Amino acid sequence: MGRRTPAHRLMMVAIVIQGCGWLAMARTETPRRIAVGVYFNEETCYCPSDEQAFAELQKQTGRLAKVYLNFQSWTEQWNQFSTRLGDNSLKHGGVFMVVWMPGRGEDWPGRSDPGWSCKAIAAGQHDTYIKRYAADVKAWGKPVMIRPAHEMNGSWYPYGAAFDAPGMRHNGNTPADYVAMWRHVWGIFHDAGAENVYWVWSPNIFYLNTNNTLAQQQADYQTLYPGDGYVDWVGLDGYCDGVKGKWKTFPELFDASYRAITAITAKPLMIAEFACSEAGAPPGTGKAAWIKQTYLVDIPSRYPRIELVNWFSRDKTRHGETDWRFNSSKATLSAYSAAVNAPLYQGEVKLKH
């Protein structure tokens, strides 16, 4: 080979750089994959409790989920950690997520109870229960997501820190009290050696009433966050309710809250709970169209940080709400099934990042 001139060397460098750039592009163009979770409650059976419910979920939607939610208060009959539900979740290819709510179910929504304030929990008044729960979780030993004291920026749970009246927070809670409570509970699990827990912090999307301005809500997001050392995932809860409120698109519900929460932390993000009503849609649209737009257009185009979406599928009409199920109509079920079977929603849950 002849002697390379500077021009030759520059050409070779350019080729190498161009080649490396092509390889880098090829590596980064791995298709995005989002995991699908569900709270599937058909009243007579629900996941992850009943084998029948898993079969029904598979039959209706053509697939199972990667996360199965279970709601649990700290005082009701089924208030202990359930290895059966955890094992059922794993058996059917998913992670068990406990939505773990301090307080008594009869206190919701909105009642104050000093015994269930953030300060009371942080001071150790419920440590006996928490320690037993932590010990049971450790003994089980398999990965579990725990989502304690969710929607804490509202006022419908005793641990909520929203303003009930100007300058007066619900049940005497402050964001600092909430953080102290979270870290206290986390510390009990840590001391118990329950390293199989993945902690999920999930506020409600911003909501406005006469006592909570948008600025206050935004400020509370920052001050309610326990810190990256105490959290593995973050999430957002939000519902399109055309029955009691104004029908809203997914971006109208989530945009501002998504921007706020992603500015706080780089932790992985989920839509921890969401759903849509059948009633109340403007002319020319509906729940099926909302699902299609949300899953196949809005989420992939506007929300790159979302890694998991959990649909809340339960008819709560008898409880003063509406029918949130993904099978509330034939058209809705068809739209949901098509969406969650799209290639984009074939993701796995990466518990630790």
N, C-alpha and C positions, 0 to 999 in steps of 0.2 A: 504494500500500500504506500501511496505517496505521502509526503509530508502535508499535514493539515494546516491550512492557513487560518488566521483569525476569523475570516468569514465563514470557513467550514465549521470551526468550533462553535460560532454563534448559531449557525443553522442546526447543529446537533443539539445544543442546549434548548433551542426553541422546540425541536421535535420531542425531546424528553419532557419538557414542561407541558407541551400539548398532550402528550401521552398520559402523564400523571394526572392532568386535569380531567381527561376522559375517564381514567380509572376512578378518580374521586367522585365524578358525577355518577358513574355506574353504581358505586357503593351507596351513595346517598339517595338514589332513586328507588330504594326498596319500598314496595307499596305500603302505605299506612294501614294499620290494622287496629281497630277499636274493639274492646271486649263488651259483651252484652250481659247485663245482670237483670234480675227481676224479683219483685215481690209479687208472687202469684197466689192470690187468695180467692178461692171460689166458694167460700163460706163452709161448704161441706168437706172440703179438703184444701190443703195449701202446701206449697213447697217452702221449706224442705222437710215438712213433717210426714207427708203421706205419699206412699208409692203411687197411688192413683193419680195424684196431682202431677207428678213427674211425667207419667204416661200421657195425661191430658195436655200438658204443656208441649210435649213432643208432637202429639197428634195435631194440635191446633196450629202451632207455629212452624213445624217442620224441624225443630231443633231444641236442644236444652240450653241452659244458660251457663255462664262462667262464674257468676256470683248469685247466691241465693240469700235474700234478706229475711231476717226475723226480728220483729219488734218485741221488746221486753222491758217492762218496768221493774223497779227494784223491790216492789212489795207484793205484787199479785201472785197468784198460785204458782205460775210457772216462771219464777224469778231466778232460778238457779241455772248455771251454764248447762246446756244440753249436749252431751256427747252424741246422742242419737241424731240430733239435727245436724251436727257437724259431720258425722260419719255419712249421713244421707247425702249431704252436699258433695262431699268428696266422691262418693260412689257414683254420683251422676255428673261428674266432671266439672264441679264448680267449687268455689271458695265460699265458706260460711261467713256471712256478715251479720253481727249482732248490732241492731240499733238499740242502744242500751240507755234507758231513760230514767234518771234519778227522780224519785217521787212516786206518788200513788196515782193510779189511773183515774180514780174518781176525782182527782184534783184538776183534771184537764177538761176544757181549756181555761186558762187564765186565772185560776184561783191562786191566792198567795198563801204560803204556809212557811213560817219561819223555820220549822223543823227540816224543811227541804230547800232552804236557801243555799247558795254557793258557799257562804261563810260556814254554815252548819256542817256541810260535807267536808270542807277543807279543814275544819277544826277536829274532825275525827268522829263525828256523831254516828256515822254509818260504817265505820271501819270493820266491824265484825262481819257484816255482809260482804263488803268489798274484798276482804282478805280471803274469805271462803271461796268467793267467785274466782279470784286470782289463782288460788291453789288448785281449783278444779280445772281451770284453763291450762295451767302448767302441766298437770297430770295427764291431760288429754294429749298434749304435746304436738299437735298438728297445726298448720297455719290457720289462723282465724283473723278476720278483720273485726275490730270492735269500733263502733261509732258512738261514743258516749255523748250525752247531753247535746244532741243536734239542734239545729235551728235556735241557737242560743241568742241570736240577735232579735228574736221576737219576744212576745209576752204571753204565749199560750202554755208554756211549761213553767214549773216553779223555779227552775234555774235560769229562766230567760232574763236578759238584762236590758230590754227595750224600755223606753219611757212610757209609763202608764199615764202620767200627767206631766205638765211642764216641770222639768227639773227633778222628777221623782221616778226612779227606776223600779221596775216590777220586782216585788218581793224583797226589796232592799238590795238587790244584786247590783254590783258594778262590774265592768269588764275586768278590773284587777281581781275581784273576788272569783270570777269565773276562771281566770287563768290559774289562780291559786288552787281552786278545786281540781281542775284538770291535772295539774302537776302533782297534787297530792295523790290522786287516784293512780296516775301513771307510776308514781314512786312506789306504791304498794305492789303493783304488778312487777315492777323492776326488782324490788327486794325479794319477791317470791320466786324470781327466776323465770317468769313467764315470757321468755324471749320469742315465743311463737305468735305473739300478738302484733298485729299491724294496725296502728292507730289512725283513725279517720276523723278529721275535723271538718264539719260541714254546716256552715251557716245557711240560713234561708237567703234567697235572692233579696235585693233591696225591696222593701215595701214601704209605702208612705201612709201615715195616718196623721191625725191632727197633732200628735205628740212627738213624731219622729220625722225630722227633715232628712232630705237626701244627704246633706253634709254630715249630720249626726250618724246616719247609717254608715257612710264611708269611713268616718273616724272610728266607729266601733269595730269595723272589720280589722283594722290595724291593732287595736288595743285588746280585742278578744282572742287574738291568735296566741296560742301557748308557746310558740317558738319551734324552730325546725328540729331541735333536739328531742322534742316530745311528740312529734307528728310524723307519720309516714306518708299519708295521702291527705289531700284536701278535696272537698266536694261542695257542690251547690244544690240546694233543693228549690224547686219552683214548679208551679202548675198553671196551665192555661184554663181558667175557670170562667166560662161564659155564662154560668148560672148566677153566681153571686157577684161577679165582677165583669170587667171589660175583657172581651176576647183579645188575646195578644199572640203575636207570632213568637217563635222561640227567641229570635234576636231581641224583640221588644222586652221579653222577660229577662234574658240572661246577659245581654251585652255589657251593661254597666258593671254588674257584679263580677262577670268574668274578667274584665279589665282590672278591677280592684283586687281580686284574689290572686291573679297571676302577678300583680305588682308586689305582693307581700312575700311570696315564696316561689321557689322553683320546684317544689314538691309535685309529684304527679297529681293530676286533676281528674275527678270523675263528676258526672252528673249523678249525685247520690240518690235523688228521687225526682221523678217528674212524670207528668201525665197530662191528659187533655180531656175536657168534657165533650160530650156529643152535642149538648144544647148550647145555644148562644152564639153560634158561628155567624159571621156576616153572610149576606147573600153571595152565592157563588163559591163558597168554600165549606169546609167541614172538618171533622176530626181525621178522616182518612187522608185528606189533602194536607192537613197539618203535619201528620206523621211523615208522609212522603217528603214534604218540603224540609222538615226538621232533620231527618236522618240522612237523606240523600243529597241535600243541597246546603242547608245552613251549617250543620256541624262540620262537614268536610271543608267547606270554603271559608268559614269565619273563625273556627275554634281549634287551632292546631294543638293546643295543650290537652284536649280531652282524650283520655285513654280508656274510659269505661262509662257506659250509660246504663242506669237502672230504672226500668219502667215500673211504676207503682200500679199494679193491676188488681184493683178491688172495687167492687160496687159499694160505695159508702152513702148511697141515697138515704138509707134508713138512719144514718148517723148525722143527717143534716148537711151532707155534702152532695156528691154526684157520682155517676158511674165512671170511674177512672179506668176501667178495664180496657185492655187492647182488643178484647173480643166483644165490645159493647154493641157492635153491629157487624154484619157480614162484610161491609166495605172496609170498616176499620180493621178487622182481623186480616183481611187480604192485604191491606197496605202495610200493616205491622209485619206480617210474615215475610212479605217481599223485602222490606227494609232490612230486617235482622238477618236475612239470608244472603244479603249482598256481600260481595268479597270484602268490602271495607269493614264489616262487622264480624269478621272471623278471628278477632284478636284473642290472645291469651292475657291473663292478668299477671303482670310482673309485680310481685308483691314488694320487692326491695329494689330500689334504683341506685 
